[in-house]
Structure formats: structure tokens, C-alpha cells
């Protein structure tokens, strides 16, 4: 129905979905098929809007931060999925 390029909303939804159970930046990078420039744009914006949060990893090592979708991010993800289902 729509063209094959992903919209900004599609990318945000994909990042929030990947981070639901916690993910490192490299996981988001590969699983969402993003460029480094895109990753550097979306991650800080989602954190600033309280849709994504950073948690320390289980080893206490700050170099491998874990990104988690917040409650607000999960609500947005549900709404994105709802709208997407109507467009299919």
C-alpha cells in the first residue's frame, strides 16, 4: 500500500520494540538496520522524550549500557502498532 521506505514512526517503533526487554546500542543498530548517523539521532531523542532509558548492565560496566523502553515508550509502541495494523 505504502512505499517500502520506513517512516520515522516505523523506525521509532522498531527501536522501542527491540529495547522492550533491554538491548545494547549495538543490538539496536543491527536489529533495526540503522546507520550510525540514524542511531546517533534517534537514541538521544527517545531518551530526552522519556521513551527510552539507560540502565547499567549486570556487570556494572558503563561501556555496555542497556537501553530499555519506558512505560511511556511502551504506550507509544502500542499506539504505533495499532495504527500500523489499520494500514495493512
Biopython code that builds the backbone (N, CA, C, O; Angstrom):
import numpy as np
from Bio.PDB.StructureBuilder import StructureBuilder

atoms = [
    (1, "UNK", "N", (0.827, -1.189, 0.000)),
    (1, "UNK", "CA", (0.000, 0.000, 0.000)),
    (1, "UNK", "C", (0.876, 1.259, 0.000)),
    (1, "UNK", "O", (0.734, 2.118, -0.870)),
    (2, "UNK", "N", (1.773, 1.361, 0.972)),
    (2, "UNK", "CA", (2.682, 2.497, 1.047)),
    (2, "UNK", "C", (4.031, 2.098, 0.470)),
    (2, "UNK", "O", (4.294, 0.912, 0.274)),
    (3, "UNK", "N", (4.889, 3.078, 0.194)),
    (3, "UNK", "CA", (6.196, 2.723, -0.345)),
    (3, "UNK", "C", (7.019, 1.967, 0.683)),
    (3, "UNK", "O", (6.683, 1.940, 1.867)),
    (4, "UNK", "N", (8.095, 1.354, 0.220)),
    (4, "UNK", "CA", (8.860, 0.452, 1.076)),
    (4, "UNK", "C", (9.820, 1.164, 2.031)),
    (4, "UNK", "O", (10.378, 0.519, 2.919)),
    (5, "UNK", "N", (10.026, 2.466, 1.876)),
    (5, "UNK", "CA", (10.903, 3.182, 2.799)),
    (5, "UNK", "C", (10.225, 3.295, 4.158)),
    (5, "UNK", "O", (9.017, 3.511, 4.255)),
    (6, "UNK", "N", (11.026, 3.144, 5.195)),
    (6, "UNK", "CA", (10.480, 3.250, 6.545)),
    (6, "UNK", "C", (10.304, 4.712, 6.931)),
    (6, "UNK", "O", (11.134, 5.564, 6.613)),
    (7, "UNK", "N", (9.217, 4.976, 7.614)),
    (7, "UNK", "CA", (8.987, 6.325, 8.118)),
    (7, "UNK", "C", (9.694, 6.476, 9.462)),
    (7, "UNK", "O", (10.167, 5.503, 10.048)),
    (8, "UNK", "N", (9.751, 7.701, 9.925)),
    (8, "UNK", "CA", (10.347, 7.978, 11.233)),
    (8, "UNK", "C", (9.583, 7.222, 12.323)),
    (8, "UNK", "O", (10.189, 6.712, 13.266)),
    (9, "UNK", "N", (8.281, 7.150, 12.196)),
    (9, "UNK", "CA", (7.457, 6.440, 13.183)),
    (9, "UNK", "C", (7.780, 4.943, 13.160)),
    (9, "UNK", "O", (7.846, 4.308, 14.213)),
    (10, "UNK", "N", (7.980, 4.379, 11.972)),
    (10, "UNK", "CA", (8.347, 2.962, 11.863)),
    (10, "UNK", "C", (9.670, 2.684, 12.563)),
    (10, "UNK", "O", (9.805, 1.688, 13.274)),
    (11, "UNK", "N", (10.641, 3.560, 12.362)),
    (11, "UNK", "CA", (11.961, 3.386, 12.975)),
    (11, "UNK", "C", (11.863, 3.510, 14.493)),
    (11, "UNK", "O", (12.452, 2.713, 15.224)),
    (12, "UNK", "N", (11.126, 4.501, 14.961)),
    (12, "UNK", "CA", (10.944, 4.677, 16.411)),
    (12, "UNK", "C", (10.269, 3.446, 17.002)),
    (12, "UNK", "O", (10.693, 2.944, 18.043)),
    (13, "UNK", "N", (9.229, 2.963, 16.347)),
    (13, "UNK", "CA", (8.541, 1.766, 16.823)),
    (13, "UNK", "C", (9.470, 0.566, 16.880)),
    (13, "UNK", "O", (9.419, -0.219, 17.827)),
    (14, "UNK", "N", (10.315, 0.421, 15.877)),
    (14, "UNK", "CA", (11.244, -0.698, 15.843)),
    (14, "UNK", "C", (12.261, -0.597, 16.986)),
    (14, "UNK", "O", (12.553, -1.597, 17.641)),
    (15, "UNK", "N", (12.791, 0.584, 17.225)),
    (15, "UNK", "CA", (13.748, 0.775, 18.330)),
    (15, "UNK", "C", (13.083, 0.463, 19.665)),
    (15, "UNK", "O", (13.661, -0.241, 20.492)),
    (16, "UNK", "N", (11.881, 0.977, 19.884)),
    (16, "UNK", "CA", (11.183, 0.734, 21.147)),
    (16, "UNK", "C", (10.870, -0.747, 21.327)),
    (16, "UNK", "O", (10.937, -1.264, 22.442)),
    (17, "UNK", "N", (10.532, -1.424, 20.249)),
    (17, "UNK", "CA", (10.243, -2.858, 20.314)),
    (17, "UNK", "C", (11.498, -3.652, 20.669)),
    (17, "UNK", "O", (11.439, -4.561, 21.496)),
    (18, "UNK", "N", (12.612, -3.323, 20.061)),
    (18, "UNK", "CA", (13.877, -4.014, 20.325)),
    (18, "UNK", "C", (14.300, -3.811, 21.778)),
    (18, "UNK", "O", (14.826, -4.730, 22.406)),
    (19, "UNK", "N", (14.074, -2.618, 22.312)),
    (19, "UNK", "CA", (14.530, -2.290, 23.670)),
    (19, "UNK", "C", (13.542, -2.690, 24.767)),
    (19, "UNK", "O", (13.800, -2.425, 25.942)),
    (20, "UNK", "N", (12.425, -3.318, 24.416)),
    (20, "UNK", "CA", (11.429, -3.700, 25.434)),
    (20, "UNK", "C", (12.028, -4.568, 26.529)),
    (20, "UNK", "O", (11.728, -4.382, 27.709)),
    (21, "UNK", "N", (12.866, -5.507, 26.147)),
    (21, "UNK", "CA", (13.477, -6.419, 27.127)),
    (21, "UNK", "C", (14.903, -6.005, 27.478)),
    (21, "UNK", "O", (15.614, -6.734, 28.170)),
    (22, "UNK", "N", (15.311, -4.851, 27.007)),
    (22, "UNK", "CA", (16.663, -4.363, 27.247)),
    (22, "UNK", "C", (17.574, -4.751, 26.091)),
    (22, "UNK", "O", (17.589, -5.906, 25.665)),
    (23, "UNK", "N", (18.323, -3.800, 25.592)),
    (23, "UNK", "CA", (19.218, -4.049, 24.470)),
    (23, "UNK", "C", (20.401, -3.093, 24.531)),
    (23, "UNK", "O", (20.273, -1.954, 24.979)),
    (24, "UNK", "N", (21.540, -3.569, 24.080)),
    (24, "UNK", "CA", (22.698, -2.701, 23.953)),
    (24, "UNK", "C", (22.555, -1.910, 22.665)),
    (24, "UNK", "O", (21.787, -2.274, 21.774)),
    (25, "UNK", "N", (23.307, -0.824, 22.583)),
    (25, "UNK", "CA", (23.242, 0.035, 21.402)),
    (25, "UNK", "C", (23.555, -0.753, 20.131)),
    (25, "UNK", "O", (22.915, -0.540, 19.101)),
    (26, "UNK", "N", (24.514, -1.643, 20.190)),
    (26, "UNK", "CA", (24.891, -2.435, 19.014)),
    (26, "UNK", "C", (23.743, -3.347, 18.574)),
    (26, "UNK", "O", (23.564, -3.586, 17.380)),
    (27, "UNK", "N", (22.974, -3.852, 19.527)),
    (27, "UNK", "CA", (21.813, -4.687, 19.187)),
    (27, "UNK", "C", (20.760, -3.868, 18.441)),
    (27, "UNK", "O", (20.191, -4.326, 17.450)),
    (28, "UNK", "N", (20.512, -2.669, 18.922)),
    (28, "UNK", "CA", (19.546, -1.786, 18.271)),
    (28, "UNK", "C", (20.042, -1.441, 16.868)),
    (28, "UNK", "O", (19.276, -1.457, 15.905)),
    (29, "UNK", "N", (21.325, -1.132, 16.769)),
    (29, "UNK", "CA", (21.961, -0.785, 15.492)),
    (29, "UNK", "C", (21.719, -1.871, 14.446)),
    (29, "UNK", "O", (21.264, -1.584, 13.339)),
    (30, "UNK", "N", (22.024, -3.117, 14.803)),
    (30, "UNK", "CA", (21.879, -4.221, 13.848)),
    (30, "UNK", "C", (20.430, -4.660, 13.652)),
    (30, "UNK", "O", (19.987, -4.846, 12.519)),
    (31, "UNK", "N", (19.694, -4.824, 14.742)),
    (31, "UNK", "CA", (18.325, -5.346, 14.636)),
    (31, "UNK", "C", (17.376, -4.376, 13.930)),
    (31, "UNK", "O", (16.449, -4.801, 13.241)),
    (32, "UNK", "N", (17.610, -3.078, 14.103)),
    (32, "UNK", "CA", (16.765, -2.088, 13.438)),
    (32, "UNK", "C", (17.326, -1.684, 12.070)),
    (32, "UNK", "O", (16.715, -0.903, 11.341)),
    (33, "UNK", "N", (18.499, -2.230, 11.740)),
    (33, "UNK", "CA", (19.138, -1.944, 10.449)),
    (33, "UNK", "C", (19.302, -0.438, 10.237)),
    (33, "UNK", "O", (18.856, 0.123, 9.236)),
    (34, "UNK", "N", (19.958, 0.198, 11.213)),
    (34, "UNK", "CA", (20.158, 1.640, 11.177)),
    (34, "UNK", "C", (21.608, 1.977, 10.842)),
    (34, "UNK", "O", (22.516, 1.184, 11.091)),
    (35, "UNK", "N", (21.804, 3.137, 10.289)),
    (35, "UNK", "CA", (23.162, 3.648, 10.108)),
    (35, "UNK", "C", (23.596, 4.248, 11.453)),
    (35, "UNK", "O", (22.766, 4.494, 12.328)),
    (36, "UNK", "N", (24.892, 4.478, 11.601)),
    (36, "UNK", "CA", (25.382, 5.087, 12.832)),
    (36, "UNK", "C", (24.780, 6.489, 12.998)),
    (36, "UNK", "O", (24.456, 6.901, 14.112)),
    (37, "UNK", "N", (24.635, 7.209, 11.893)),
    (37, "UNK", "CA", (24.055, 8.560, 11.934)),
    (37, "UNK", "C", (22.609, 8.511, 12.435)),
    (37, "UNK", "O", (22.204, 9.332, 13.258)),
    (38, "UNK", "N", (21.834, 7.545, 11.935)),
    (38, "UNK", "CA", (20.439, 7.407, 12.383)),
    (38, "UNK", "C", (20.393, 7.052, 13.869)),
    (38, "UNK", "O", (19.611, 7.623, 14.631)),
    (39, "UNK", "N", (21.234, 6.109, 14.267)),
    (39, "UNK", "CA", (21.276, 5.680, 15.665)),
    (39, "UNK", "C", (21.609, 6.868, 16.574)),
    (39, "UNK", "O", (20.995, 7.051, 17.625)),
    (40, "UNK", "N", (22.583, 7.661, 16.154)),
    (40, "UNK", "CA", (23.006, 8.832, 16.932)),
    (40, "UNK", "C", (21.932, 9.910, 16.985)),
    (40, "UNK", "O", (21.940, 10.750, 17.885)),
    (41, "UNK", "N", (21.017, 9.891, 16.037)),
    (41, "UNK", "CA", (19.911, 10.844, 16.017)),
    (41, "UNK", "C", (18.757, 10.363, 16.900)),
    (41, "UNK", "O", (18.241, 11.128, 17.716)),
    (42, "UNK", "N", (18.352, 9.107, 16.744)),
    (42, "UNK", "CA", (17.137, 8.611, 17.412)),
    (42, "UNK", "C", (17.328, 8.333, 18.899)),
    (42, "UNK", "O", (16.475, 8.716, 19.700)),
    (43, "UNK", "N", (18.414, 7.681, 19.293)),
    (43, "UNK", "CA", (18.594, 7.278, 20.694)),
    (43, "UNK", "C", (18.516, 8.480, 21.649)),
    (43, "UNK", "O", (17.724, 8.443, 22.591)),
    (44, "UNK", "N", (19.303, 9.536, 21.443)),
    (44, "UNK", "CA", (19.201, 10.678, 22.378)),
    (44, "UNK", "C", (17.815, 11.315, 22.390)),
    (44, "UNK", "O", (17.337, 11.734, 23.445)),
    (45, "UNK", "N", (17.168, 11.393, 21.237)),
    (45, "UNK", "CA", (15.831, 11.978, 21.176)),
    (45, "UNK", "C", (14.809, 11.171, 21.943)),
    (45, "UNK", "O", (13.944, 11.731, 22.616)),
    (46, "UNK", "N", (14.905, 9.851, 21.844)),
    (46, "UNK", "CA", (13.965, 8.984, 22.568)),
    (46, "UNK", "C", (14.211, 9.049, 24.072)),
    (46, "UNK", "O", (13.271, 8.976, 24.864)),
    (47, "UNK", "N", (15.473, 9.185, 24.460)),
    (47, "UNK", "CA", (15.805, 9.329, 25.891)),
    (47, "UNK", "C", (15.275, 10.669, 26.406)),
    (47, "UNK", "O", (14.687, 10.740, 27.486)),
    (48, "UNK", "N", (15.487, 11.719, 25.630)),
    (48, "UNK", "CA", (15.038, 13.057, 26.024)),
    (48, "UNK", "C", (13.522, 13.118, 26.209)),
    (48, "UNK", "O", (13.028, 13.836, 27.078)),
    (49, "UNK", "N", (12.790, 12.370, 25.395)),
    (49, "UNK", "CA", (11.322, 12.363, 25.467)),
    (49, "UNK", "C", (10.796, 11.309, 26.449)),
    (49, "UNK", "O", (9.591, 11.061, 26.513)),
    (50, "UNK", "N", (11.705, 10.691, 27.210)),
    (50, "UNK", "CA", (11.367, 9.685, 28.214)),
    (50, "UNK", "C", (10.656, 8.469, 27.602)),
    (50, "UNK", "O", (9.758, 7.892, 28.214)),
    (51, "UNK", "N", (11.069, 8.092, 26.395)),
    (51, "UNK", "CA", (10.536, 6.901, 25.752)),
    (51, "UNK", "C", (11.518, 5.737, 25.890)),
    (51, "UNK", "O", (11.142, 4.571, 25.762)),
    (52, "UNK", "N", (12.764, 6.069, 26.151)),
    (52, "UNK", "CA", (13.842, 5.095, 26.306)),
    (52, "UNK", "C", (14.674, 5.527, 27.503)),
    (52, "UNK", "O", (14.844, 6.722, 27.746)),
    (53, "UNK", "N", (15.192, 4.563, 28.250)),
    (53, "UNK", "CA", (16.050, 4.884, 29.394)),
    (53, "UNK", "C", (17.302, 4.027, 29.341)),
    (53, "UNK", "O", (17.317, 2.962, 28.723)),
    (54, "UNK", "N", (18.342, 4.501, 29.993)),
    (54, "UNK", "CA", (19.598, 3.763, 30.065)),
    (54, "UNK", "C", (19.704, 3.153, 31.451)),
    (54, "UNK", "O", (19.496, 3.823, 32.462)),
    (55, "UNK", "N", (20.033, 1.865, 31.475)),
    (55, "UNK", "CA", (20.261, 1.176, 32.744)),
    (55, "UNK", "C", (21.657, 0.575, 32.706)),
    (55, "UNK", "O", (22.127, 0.163, 31.645)),
    (56, "UNK", "N", (22.323, 0.520, 33.855)),
    (56, "UNK", "CA", (23.641, -0.113, 33.853)),
    (56, "UNK", "C", (23.504, -1.608, 33.576)),
    (56, "UNK", "O", (22.504, -2.227, 33.940)),
    (57, "UNK", "N", (24.510, -2.176, 32.935)),
    (57, "UNK", "CA", (24.450, -3.612, 32.670)),
    (57, "UNK", "C", (24.731, -4.396, 33.940)),
    (57, "UNK", "O", (25.125, -3.817, 34.953)),
    (58, "UNK", "N", (24.537, -5.676, 33.898)),
    (58, "UNK", "CA", (24.669, -6.522, 35.094)),
    (58, "UNK", "C", (26.103, -6.612, 35.592)),
    (58, "UNK", "O", (26.331, -7.000, 36.738)),
    (59, "UNK", "N", (27.075, -6.262, 34.756)),
    (59, "UNK", "CA", (28.483, -6.318, 35.154)),
    (59, "UNK", "C", (28.958, -5.011, 35.774)),
    (59, "UNK", "O", (30.105, -4.911, 36.209)),
    (60, "UNK", "N", (28.087, -4.013, 35.816)),
    (60, "UNK", "CA", (28.468, -2.717, 36.365)),
    (60, "UNK", "C", (29.402, -1.949, 35.443)),
    (60, "UNK", "O", (29.940, -0.910, 35.824)),
    (61, "UNK", "N", (29.594, -2.457, 34.233)),
    (61, "UNK", "CA", (30.472, -1.848, 33.255)),
    (61, "UNK", "C", (29.692, -0.786, 32.500)),
    (61, "UNK", "O", (28.665, -1.092, 31.894)),
    (62, "UNK", "N", (30.153, 0.442, 32.523)),
    (62, "UNK", "CA", (29.424, 1.541, 31.897)),
    (62, "UNK", "C", (29.555, 1.558, 30.377)),
    (62, "UNK", "O", (28.817, 2.283, 29.710)),
    (63, "UNK", "N", (30.478, 0.776, 29.814)),
    (63, "UNK", "CA", (30.698, 0.819, 28.370)),
    (63, "UNK", "C", (29.608, 0.079, 27.600)),
    (63, "UNK", "O", (29.386, 0.368, 26.425)),
    (64, "UNK", "N", (28.932, -0.859, 28.232)),
    (64, "UNK", "CA", (27.864, -1.614, 27.568)),
    (64, "UNK", "C", (26.525, -1.292, 28.213)),
    (64, "UNK", "O", (25.917, -2.134, 28.874)),
    (65, "UNK", "N", (26.086, -0.079, 28.013)),
    (65, "UNK", "CA", (24.821, 0.359, 28.603)),
    (65, "UNK", "C", (23.660, -0.435, 28.006)),
    (65, "UNK", "O", (23.699, -0.863, 26.853)),
    (66, "UNK", "N", (22.637, -0.615, 28.819)),
    (66, "UNK", "CA", (21.436, -1.311, 28.379)),
    (66, "UNK", "C", (20.329, -0.273, 28.208)),
    (66, "UNK", "O", (20.062, 0.522, 29.109)),
    (67, "UNK", "N", (19.701, -0.292, 27.058)),
    (67, "UNK", "CA", (18.601, 0.624, 26.755)),
    (67, "UNK", "C", (17.287, -0.121, 26.932)),
    (67, "UNK", "O", (17.105, -1.215, 26.398)),
    (68, "UNK", "N", (16.376, 0.479, 27.684)),
    (68, "UNK", "CA", (15.069, -0.116, 27.939)),
    (68, "UNK", "C", (13.967, 0.853, 27.540)),
    (68, "UNK", "O", (14.089, 2.066, 27.709)),
    (69, "UNK", "N", (12.906, 0.299, 27.013)),
    (69, "UNK", "CA", (11.718, 1.091, 26.697)),
    (69, "UNK", "C", (11.015, 1.426, 28.008)),
    (69, "UNK", "O", (10.810, 0.548, 28.847)),
    (70, "UNK", "N", (10.651, 2.674, 28.184)),
    (70, "UNK", "CA", (9.962, 3.108, 29.402)),
    (70, "UNK", "C", (8.465, 2.793, 29.290)),
    (70, "UNK", "O", (7.989, 2.341, 28.249)),
    (71, "UNK", "N", (7.747, 3.039, 30.365)),
    (71, "UNK", "CA", (6.294, 2.849, 30.363)),
    (71, "UNK", "C", (5.659, 3.736, 29.285)),
    (71, "UNK", "O", (4.787, 3.295, 28.536)),
    (72, "UNK", "N", (6.103, 4.967, 29.224)),
    (72, "UNK", "CA", (5.607, 5.903, 28.210)),
    (72, "UNK", "C", (5.951, 5.386, 26.800)),
    (72, "UNK", "O", (5.144, 5.498, 25.877)),
    (73, "UNK", "N", (7.144, 4.827, 26.649)),
    (73, "UNK", "CA", (7.561, 4.260, 25.371)),
    (73, "UNK", "C", (6.721, 3.060, 24.975)),
    (73, "UNK", "O", (6.403, 2.886, 23.798)),
    (74, "UNK", "N", (6.359, 2.229, 25.945)),
    (74, "UNK", "CA", (5.502, 1.072, 25.669)),
    (74, "UNK", "C", (4.111, 1.505, 25.222)),
    (74, "UNK", "O", (3.511, 0.872, 24.353)),
    (75, "UNK", "N", (3.595, 2.583, 25.815)),
    (75, "UNK", "CA", (2.290, 3.107, 25.400)),
    (75, "UNK", "C", (2.353, 3.604, 23.951)),
    (75, "UNK", "O", (1.455, 3.342, 23.152)),
    (76, "UNK", "N", (3.425, 4.320, 23.634)),
    (76, "UNK", "CA", (3.588, 4.794, 22.265)),
    (76, "UNK", "C", (3.706, 3.614, 21.299)),
    (76, "UNK", "O", (3.116, 3.635, 20.219)),
    (77, "UNK", "N", (4.456, 2.595, 21.680)),
    (77, "UNK", "CA", (4.631, 1.412, 20.834)),
    (77, "UNK", "C", (3.289, 0.725, 20.563)),
    (77, "UNK", "O", (3.030, 0.304, 19.436)),
    (78, "UNK", "N", (2.448, 0.611, 21.571)),
    (78, "UNK", "CA", (1.111, 0.027, 21.385)),
    (78, "UNK", "C", (0.314, 0.830, 20.365)),
    (78, "UNK", "O", (-0.350, 0.261, 19.498)),
    (79, "UNK", "N", (0.383, 2.154, 20.471)),
    (79, "UNK", "CA", (-0.350, 3.014, 19.541)),
    (79, "UNK", "C", (0.214, 2.925, 18.120)),
    (79, "UNK", "O", (-0.542, 2.920, 17.148)),
    (80, "UNK", "N", (1.526, 2.857, 18.003)),
    (80, "UNK", "CA", (2.144, 2.704, 16.683)),
    (80, "UNK", "C", (1.685, 1.394, 16.055)),
    (80, "UNK", "O", (1.337, 1.355, 14.875)),
    (81, "UNK", "N", (1.686, 0.329, 16.836)),
    (81, "UNK", "CA", (1.264, -0.979, 16.321)),
    (81, "UNK", "C", (-0.215, -0.972, 15.908)),
    (81, "UNK", "O", (-0.595, -1.601, 14.920)),
    (82, "UNK", "N", (-1.033, -0.258, 16.672)),
    (82, "UNK", "CA", (-2.456, -0.145, 16.341)),
    (82, "UNK", "C", (-2.657, 0.548, 14.994)),
    (82, "UNK", "O", (-3.404, 0.074, 14.138)),
    (83, "UNK", "N", (-1.984, 1.665, 14.831)),
    (83, "UNK", "CA", (-2.105, 2.413, 13.577)),
    (83, "UNK", "C", (-1.563, 1.591, 12.415)),
    (83, "UNK", "O", (-2.171, 1.550, 11.345)),
    (84, "UNK", "N", (-0.432, 0.941, 12.617)),
    (84, "UNK", "CA", (0.162, 0.111, 11.556)),
    (84, "UNK", "C", (-0.776, -1.001, 11.117)),
    (84, "UNK", "O", (-0.850, -1.329, 9.933)),
    (85, "UNK", "N", (-1.490, -1.577, 12.070)),
    (85, "UNK", "CA", (-2.418, -2.679, 11.720)),
    (85, "UNK", "C", (-3.570, -2.174, 10.855)),
    (85, "UNK", "O", (-4.090, -2.925, 10.029)),
    (86, "UNK", "N", (-3.975, -0.927, 11.028)),
    (86, "UNK", "CA", (-5.039, -0.361, 10.203)),
    (86, "UNK", "C", (-4.566, -0.110, 8.766)),
    (86, "UNK", "O", (-5.364, -0.140, 7.830)),
    (87, "UNK", "N", (-3.269, 0.136, 8.603)),
    (87, "UNK", "CA", (-2.739, 0.458, 7.287)),
    (87, "UNK", "C", (-2.358, -0.762, 6.463)),
    (87, "UNK", "O", (-2.023, -0.635, 5.285)),
    (88, "UNK", "N", (-2.406, -1.937, 7.066)),
    (88, "UNK", "CA", (-2.037, -3.167, 6.333)),
    (88, "UNK", "C", (-3.167, -3.675, 5.502)),
    (88, "UNK", "O", (-3.027, -4.695, 4.827)),
]
sb = StructureBuilder()
sb.init_structure("model")
sb.init_model(0)
sb.init_chain("A")
sb.init_seg("    ")
for serial, (resi, resn, name, xyz) in enumerate(atoms, 1):
    if name == "N":
        sb.init_residue(resn, " ", resi, " ")
    sb.init_atom(name, np.array(xyz, "f"), 0.0, 1.0, " ", f" {name:<3s}", serial, name[0])
structure = sb.get_structure()
